[in-house]
Amino acid sequence: MATGSRVIRPRSSVWLSERKTPKRKADQQPVGLDHVKIVAATVRLLDAEGLSGFSMRRLAAELGVTAMSVYWYVETKDHLLELALDAAMGEIALPREAVGPVEGHEHPGDEPRDWREQLRQLASEYRQALVRHPWLPALLGEYLNIGPNSMAFSNAAQGVMRNSGLPMDKLPSALSLVYQFVYGFSTIEGRFAARCRAAGVTQDEMFNDVMSMVDDRPEFEDSRQIMEARGGDTVEEMRDRDFTFALDCAIAGIEALRDAAREG
């Protein structure tokens, strides 16, 4: 992509980097430091302080080392954030049937799970990861997202969607529908939760406070009626109901279009 005379190139990826090992000899590396500890500390720091509070110096202080010590293991801050992104994606539990049999865990007598059930599992797990790590949505658009955990998730989702019976050329669109729904829903959910934590109140307290402020405003009358019909005693219950029904709508749409394609 070009802006005027300047060419904007995509970010490099840690997964395409030629350097696979620390750039110092073993006897020059900080004692007790390794990739696993660095990435785990990065995720903890991002969870606690967000992207705006993250820096290599702050991470080094968290680890009790110098900033240069961290650079012995990663080339750039971008590479480290990309590693953290993939670590978070690795928390997503994948449907067993979607990733193939695992040695020592085969169950040949089991009936294959329905693709709809598998898709609901993937969507729910993806939602939980995005809400648990509010910094994650911003990184998904910044990097290539081709790490091993991200690719395992992508391959599992593709396998599930293939089992829906949709024509091959419609699979990317159907996956996009589910991905973008979960991404948008969870991003707002995670940001609201983070805002409540920062304010030192619960989500229910924040919600009730907002609703009380607009209670007598006539332009919110339709919204109040919908909220009353929505049901649920807590913000969590309301969100779970919304998420479940919206996902059911998406699945029903996929089925309807699949059936229409078969009949056509």
N, C-alpha and C positions, 0 to 999 in steps of 0.2 A: 504494500500500500504506500502511496506517495502523497506527501503534503507539500505542495509547491515543488521545490527542487530537492527536498529532503525525503529519503526513502526510509520508511519505518519498517524495520524487520522484526519478525517474531522473536520472543525471548528464546535464548538457548535453554536446553533442558539438561538437568543433571543426569537424566537417563541416557542422554546422547553424548555425555562428556567422555573424553578419552581417558581422563584420570579416574581410575577406579580405586586407588589406594591413597593414603595420606602422603603428602609431598615431603615428608621428613623421614629419616631413618628411625627405626624402632627405638633406639636409645635416645632419640631427641624428642620423642613424643611425650606429652604430659602423662604422668602415671595415673592409671585408673580411668582414663578418658577414652571413649570410643564412639563410633557412629550411633549406636543404640542409645547410649546415655545422652548424647547431644540432641538427638531427635526427640527423645522423650521429654527432656527439659524444655525444648522449644515448644512442644505441644502444651505443656503445663503453663509456660509463660504466656503463650497466646491465649489460652483459656482464661487466665487470670487478668491480663492487661490488654488483650486485643492487639490488633495489628499496629495501632497508633503507639502503643507502649512498648513495642518490641524493637530491640536493636541488638547487634552483635555484642556490644559492651554490656548491655543488660543481661544477655544470656551468659556471657563469660562470668559475670558477677554471681549469677545463680549457680554456676558450676564450680565457682571458686578457682577460676583459671584466668589467664590473660586473653584478650580478644584474639591475639595472634595465634594462641593455642588452638582456638576453634577453627581458624583458617587452615590449619594443618590437615583438617579432615574434610572441609568443604571449601570449594573455590569462591563462592559468593553467597551473599545473603539470600538471593533468589533461589539458589540451589537448595539452601537449607529449608526455605519455606516450601519448596516443592517436595522435599523429603517429608516434611511435617504433613503436608496435604495427603500424601500417599499413606502415611501411617494412620491418619484419621479414617481414610477409606478402608483400611484394613480391619477396622472395627465392625464393619458391616457383615453380618452373618448371611451367607449365601445359601439358597436352596440346594440341598444335596444333589437332587436329580439334575439341576441345571449345570453343575460343574463336573458331572461324571462321577463314577464310583471312586471312592477313596480306599486305598489298600487297608485291609483290616476292618473296614466298616461297611462291607457290602451286605445288602439285604435282598437277595434275589427273589424272595417270596413277596416283597412289598409291592403293592399297586402303585404305579406312578402317580404323583400328586397332580391335581388339576392345575393348568397353567394360570388360572385366575388366582388360585390360592398362593402360588409361587410369586405372582406379580404383586399381590398384596403384601407378602412378606418383604420383598425387595423394596417396595415403596415405603413401608413402615420403617425398615432398617435405615434407609437413606434419610428419611425424615429425622430420625433420632440422631443420626450422626451430624446433620446440619444444625440441629437445635443445640446439641451438646457442645458443638464447636462453632460459635457465631462468626468466627473469622473465616471459616471454611468457604462459604458461598463466594466471598470476594476473590479467593484464590482460584476457584474453579474456572473463572473467566480469564485469568492472567497467564496460566501455564498450559502446556500441551496435555498434561494429565494422562501420561502414558506409563506411569509406574506400574509395578506388578500387581499391587492391590487394586488400583483403579482399573486395570485391564481385566482382572478377574471379575470385578463387578460388572464391567461392560459386557464381557463374554457371557456371563450368567444371564444378564438381562436379555441379550440377543437370543440366547437359547430358549428362554421362557417365551419370548414373543414369537419365535418360530413355531412353537407348539400351539400357538393360538390358531394357526391355519391361515393367517393373512398371507396374501401374495408377497413374494420377496421384495418387490419394489415399494411396498407400503410399510415394511418393517421400520425403516428409519423414522418415518412420520409418526407412527404409533408410539415408538420409543420416545420421541421428542415430546409428544403429548404428555406422557407420564413423567418424564424427567423434569420438564419445565413446570408442570403443576406442582410436583413435590418441592422443587427448588424454590419457587415463588412462595408457596404456603409456608415452608419451613424457615425461609429467610426472614419473613415478617414475624413468625412465631419466635424465632431465636432473638431477634432484635428487641422485641417487646420484653422478653424475659430478661435480657441483659439490661435494658433500661430500668426495669423494676429492681433488679439487684443493685444497680448503681444508686437508685433513689432510696434503698433500704426499706422497700415495701413489697408485699406479696403481689402477684399478678391479679388476684381477686380484689385486693384493696385498690390497686390502680384502676382496674376496670370499673369498679363501683363508684369510685371518685369521679371518673370521667362521665359516667352515665348520669350521676346526680347533677353535674354541671349543665347538662343539656336537657334535663328532664322536662323543663317547661318551655323549651324552644319548639315552636310549631313546625319548623322545617325538618325536625327529627321525628315527627309523628309516625311516618311510615316505617322508619328504621326501628322505632320502639316496638311497634306491632310485630315486626319480623323477629326481633330479638325475643319477645315474649313467646312467640310460637316455636322458636328454635329449641327451647328447653335446655336443661343442664343447669346444675347448681353451682358449678365452678367454671372458671375459664378453661381449665384442662378438659372438663367434660364437653364443653361447647366445641372446643377445637377438635377433639377426637370424633365427635359426631359429624362435624363439617368435613373433616378429612376422609372419614369412612364413606360418607355419601358421595362426595365429589369423586373419589376414586372409583366407586361403583358406577357412577355416571360415565367415567372414562372407559371403563371395561365394557359397559353395555354398548357404548358407541363403537368400540373396536369390534365387538361381536356383530353388531348390526351391519357395519361396513364390510366385514368379512363375508357374511351371509349374502349381502347384495352382490359382492364380486363373484361369488360362486354361482349365483342365479343368473348373472349377466353373462 
